Amino acid sequence: MIQAGRINITPKANTPTTKRLTFPKPFKEQAIVLLTPVSGVPGQKVLGVGTLNNTSDGCDVILTRTETTETVIAWIAIGPAV
């Protein structure tokens, strides 16, 4: 099963900021999650994105940015269906 979407995060400047992403449908087990910031300044102002606490129904998305601009993170999750 493949699911995709977007999540908006308003970060604290120069601080990893986390927001919980809940998948529309849970997977049978932990999914593989791919992220990309929707930004024209990756590597300059958007320093990185990642995940923590991956489960079958979601994960925590982490964004580090040099400023407090709200940022859209596009995601794709892949895993076995229930």
Secondary structure, DSSP 8 states (H G I E B T S, - for coil): -EEEEEEEE---BTS-EEEEEE-SS--SS--EEEEEEE-S-BTTTEEEEEEES--SSEEEEEEEESS---EEEEEEEE----
